[in-house]
């Protein structure tokens, strides 16, 4: 059985809604944003406002399908590790 992981595929699509953060915190049984496995950071660049999605590798221990589905702009993708490593298992 291959392992699946959550990846940030389209970071430019992030609108900063933090629904993914709330879903992770809900699954972890935590209230608030402290210690979240996903953080959304605001970045001011010359072109305007953008967001950076920072993910802890431990995020793959929760239900990643729910996290990917809750994102309204499709930032995340679930990838198969075998596919990512060109068929080679580590």
C-alpha positions in Angstrom: 0.0 0.0 0.0 1.4 3.4 -0.9 1.3 6.4 1.3 -0.6 9.6 0.3 0.5 13.0 1.4 -1.0 16.5 1.2 0.9 19.0 -1.0 0.5 22.7 -1.7 0.0 22.5 -5.5 -1.3 26.0 -6.3 -0.1 28.4 -3.6 -1.0 31.4 -5.7 -4.6 30.5 -5.4 -4.7 30.9 -1.6 -7.1 33.7 -0.6 -6.2 33.6 3.1 -9.6 32.3 4.3 -7.9 29.8 6.7 -10.6 27.2 6.3 -7.9 24.6 6.1 -6.4 25.8 9.4 -9.8 25.5 11.1 -10.3 22.0 9.7 -6.9 20.9 11.0 -7.6 22.4 14.4 -11.1 20.7 14.5 -9.5 17.3 13.7 -6.9 17.9 16.4 -9.5 18.9 18.9 -7.9 22.3 19.5 -9.5 25.7 19.9 -7.7 28.7 18.4 -4.8 29.0 16.0 -1.9 28.1 18.4 0.0 25.0 17.4 -1.8 24.5 14.1 -0.3 22.1 11.6 -1.1 24.5 8.8 -0.5 28.3 8.9 -1.4 30.9 6.4 1.0 33.8 6.3 0.4 37.1 4.7 3.1 38.4 2.4 3.2 41.9 1.1 5.1 42.1 -2.2 5.3 44.8 -4.8 2.4 43.3 -6.7 0.0 43.4 -3.8 -1.2 41.1 -1.2 -0.4 37.3 -1.4 -0.5 34.4 1.0 2.0 31.6 1.9 0.8 28.2 3.1 3.1 26.7 5.7 2.5 23.1 6.4 4.0 20.9 9.2 4.8 17.4 7.9 2.6 16.0 10.7 -0.4 17.2 8.8 -0.4 13.9 6.9 -1.4 12.1 10.1 -4.9 13.7 10.0 -7.7 13.3 7.4 -6.0 15.1 4.5 -9.0 14.5 2.2 -11.2 16.7 4.3 -8.5 19.4 4.3 -8.1 19.3 0.5 -11.9 19.3 0.0 -12.6 22.3 2.3 -10.3 24.7 0.3 -12.5 26.8 -1.9 -9.7 27.7 -4.3 -8.1 24.3 -4.7 -4.7 25.1 -3.2 -4.0 21.5 -2.1 -3.5 18.2 -3.9 -3.3 14.7 -2.5 -0.3 12.9 -4.0 0.9 9.3 -3.9 4.5 9.0 -2.6 5.3 6.2 -5.1 4.2 8.5 -7.9 6.2 11.4 -6.5 9.4 9.3 -6.3 9.0 8.0 -9.8 8.1 4.6 -8.6 10.9 4.2 -6.1 10.1 3.6 -2.5 12.4 5.1 0.1 
